[in-house]
Amino acid sequence: MAVGATATKLHLLSSAGGRRPSLLQLAAVAVLCSVSYLLGIWHHGGFSAPPGANGGVASSVSIATTASVSCVSPTPTVSAAASSKPSPPLDFAAHHTAEGLEVGSSGEARREYEACPSKYSEYTPCEDVERSLRFPRDRLVYRERHCPSEGERLRCLVPAPKGYHNPFPWPASRDVAWFANVPHKELTVEKAVQNWIHVDGDKFRFPGGGTMFPHGASAYIDDIGKIIPLHDGSIRTALDTGCGVASWGAYLLSRNILAMSFAPRDSHEAQVQFALERGVPAMIGVLSSNRLTYPARAFDMAHCSRCLIPWQLYDGLYLAEVDRILRPGGYWILSGPPINWKKHWKGWQRTKEDLNAEQEAIEAVAKSLCWKKITVKEAGDIAVWQKPTNHIHCKTSRKVIKSPPFCSNKNPDAAWYDKMEACITPLPEVSDIKEIAGGQLKKWPQRLTAVPPRIASGSIEGVTDEIFLEDTELWKKRVGHYRSVISQFGQKGRYRNLLDMNARFGGFAAALVDDPVWVMNMVPTVGNITTLGVIYERGLIGSYQDWCEGMSTYPRTYDLIHADSVFTLYKDRCEMENILLEMDRILRPEGTVIIRDDVDMLVKIKSITDGMRWNSQIVDHEDGPLVREKLLLVVKTYWTLGEEKQ
């Protein structure tokens, strides 16, 4: 470089003369060295810049530039993430809400991943229809999670269907979705008279009906509100079993109630997939032999509207599982057969005797769990039971009612391939009959930022009130940084379905509570402490997950994925490639990924993702360039079936 050569020449002349350099010469050398250093940085990636109109990021991709202390010539050392030319800013905008421009793939890669065959467009690795046939049909075991072996894994990119569009922004998405995104008409025929879903040209429309709410989900929820308090903030988290297209959960959102909806794969074609297209939280799941993947005392209410679950069978096993995940004082809501069977038995095409026997059996199981039935005049076609706030009376009753016994399992929160048991999960001990086991929760929205009872009681080892409160403030700061480097992060309607792969206390989700988004908070099963119960106590939702396996969701579920230290956590447990391919499967075209990790880890990740049709840049930590932890910001490019070679 010419400037560097001049500086060197001045230095050599000064040495040859044997004279001490003058102050002016030293100043000139310092200026020339500085100019040379700055030119070197500019040549290798440019300076940080504020976000531009096209969605640029606030930091250059060149993050590992250093210079020699010698004035001979600055020698930049550029990470593998940098290139010899300034990187273009990432475009976080969604272009395929309808017919739009194609987005090119990212640049060169060490390995180019091919598109999977078209039959895998809706592939769910751990709920694969073909693999499930190897397992028993008894109690629907074949519909539980059965993940592929290492040799069965797909190592290709799951394609979007031809004509795929980005979903409508919330709240419009609650009522309409693109047909091309979920090209299935089966449910529109099977459930036509029940007003679940209609086809309207190139769109699906969701009228808000359901099997047991012919007047619409909103009116049905109003009826529930006549029985239990839905409007005072005491009920925040809900579970919908056998959710249909999740209209119940969709219409609860306007009441500040967050429902986790689940249904098995293919009991009705793509019902969970429809829920997610609508922007409603949902997962693939089934009540069979394993516990649901949620901690004990998670939900304020659980709901079944003609969900076809045999609650009265297997010694009340399934109701015992609902009891495990209900909070003290929580509610179980049942509508459909056999409730109010004297009025509906002809339409249900079952005998009076059969329905009456089922009703009595359910009543008996609920009573054996120490639940109390709420009887009000307005109940009509809805039955509601309430779980006790503590087990003082229930333990006394076991002297007379021997079945079911209290569970002996010491970890009621364990729920990753743990088997269900036909027993009562004991609540934490209390000293007074009026005391709420496990601690009193604040009402929403105060419970979001209040110290959760699990932490306040000291039951989470190593976590104090101060640590929790500091974490809450930390994530406010971090989310503020995300808004500064992703120009559309705060744009309403750009993102709806968000995934936090390593949620800890749910701080990321809590910092976004005022945005029109919801966050699925995943707690890895390999962590040292279990914090999912804390997340639910804050009024948020989530699940356990082992990221060495696939997630129980459909492809293209999430608009944005947040991965904080996930790859460091799993670096000795499974292949990085497997986790990244799963992230690609569940991320929408033009979706965004934020990976937060050590810079060396991010360079390795980028070497893989450059071959996955992802555009990416490494940017600095919110505390500046000297912090080893950095961010890898990603935009998944748009491509569909028929465009695999794009």
C-alpha positions, 0 to 999 in steps of 0.5 A: 500500500503506498501510504504504508511504503511512505511510512516505512521509507521515512523510518529507514531514512531516520535510522540511517542518519543516526539522528533522533527523529524530530517531533514533527517526523514522529507526528507525521509517521503516526498520522500516516500509520493511522491513515493506513490502518483506516484504509485497511479496515475500509478495504476489508469490509467497511465501517459500521453503519446505521440501518438503511432503508433496505433493511441493512444491519448496523455492523459490518460482517467483518468483525475480526479485523486486527492490525499489527502494532508496527508502522510498517504496514497494517495487516488485517486478519479477516475471519472466514465470515468476511469477504474481500468485498464489502458485504451487501446489507441483509434484506429482512423484508418479506417479498412473497406475500403475493407474486413478487421478485425472487430472492437469490441464494447466498454465495459460495459454500463449502457444501451445497445442500440439495432440495429434498424430493417433493414428497417431503414438503410437509415432513415431520421427522419425529411424527413421520407417517410411514415410520409410525406404522412400525409402532403399536396402534394401541392407545395411539402409541404410533402417533407419539414421537418416534424420531429417525435413526442417524442413518434415516436422517434427511440431509437436504432442505425441505422445500416449500410448496409451489406458489408459497406466500408469506402468511397474512399479517396478524390479526388478519391471519386469524381469519384467512390463509393462503391455500398454496401454503397448506394445499389440503381440502380434506378438512373443508369437506369433512368439517363443512357443516361445523364451520371450521374452514372454507375454501375461497378461491386461492385462500382458506377462510376460518369463520371461527366455528367449531364442533361444539360452538355453532355460534362461533368461538367468541360466543363459546368463550363468553359462555365459559366466562359465565362459569369461570373468571376469564377477564380479571387476569387470574387465567393466562395460560391454557391448554387445548387438547385435540385443537382442530384449527385452534379457533378456541386459542385464536379467540382467547388471544384478544382476552390476553389468554395464551393457549397451547393447542395440540393435536396428533399428526393426521387425525384430521389433515393438517389441523395443527398446520392450519393453526400455525398458518393462522398465527396461533400457538400449536404443536403436534402432540397426543395423549397416549403413553408419554407425559405431555412435554410440559412441567407440572402446574403449568396451565391455568385451564385445560380444554377439550371440545369433542376432542375424542380422548377417552378420559374415562379409560385406563384408570383415568390415566389421561385425566391424571396427566391433565391434573399434573399440568394444571395449576392449583385451583386450575380448571378443566373444561369439557364440552361435547359427548357426554356432556348434556347427553339428554339433549344431544344423544340422537345427534351423536348417534349413540345410545342413552345408556352408553353416554350415561355410563361415560358421563358417570365414569368421568365424574368418578375419575374427576372426584377421585382426583379431588376435583370439584365440579362447578355447577351454575345455571348458565353451564348448558353444554359445558362442564367445568371442574376445578383442581384443589388449591392444595392437597390437605383434604385430598391426602385425608381422603386417601384413607377412604378412597384408595385409588388413585394413590399419590405418585411416588415419582420425585420429579413431577416436572420431568416430561421428556419420554417419561411415562404417564402414571395413573396417580395424583401428582402431589402438590407442594406442602402447605401449612394452612388449608387456605394456602395455595400450594407452590405460591400465589401467582400475580394476575396478568400482566404483573406476573410477567415481571414479578419474581416467579414462586419457583424462584422466590421459594428457592426451588431452582438451584442457584437462581435468586430473585436478583438473578431473575430481575437482572436477566429481565433487564438484560433481555430488554437491552438485548432486544433493543439491540436486535431492533437496531441491527434488524431494521424490521424487527419492530415492524408490526406484521413482519413477524408473528410466530417466534421460536426461542431455542434456549429460553432459560427464564423466558426473558426474550419473550417477555421483552417482546410482550407489547409486540403483536407476536407470540414466542414458543419458549423451548427449554433444552433437556440437556440443561443443568436446571429446568426452568420451563416451570418458571416460564409458565409462572410468568404467563408464557408458554413453551415446551421441553426439547432435545435439539439433537431431535426434530421438533414436533411441528410442521415445516415453515412454522416460524417467522423468526428463530432465536438461538442463544448459545444453543450450539455451544450447549450441543457441541459435544452431543450431536452434529451441528449440521443436524440442528441447522437443517432442522432450523431450516425445516421449521423456518419460513422462506424469508424468515430470520434467524438470530444466532448468539454464540462465541465468534469461533462457533459462529464462523463454523456455523456460517461455513455450513449455512452458506450452503443452505441458501441462507444470507448471513452476516456476523455482527457485534455484541451489544456491548461492543466489538471486544466481546467474544460473543457475537450475533450471526444474523440470517435471512432464509432465501425464497425458493419453492418446489420447481425452483430447487436450482435457483 
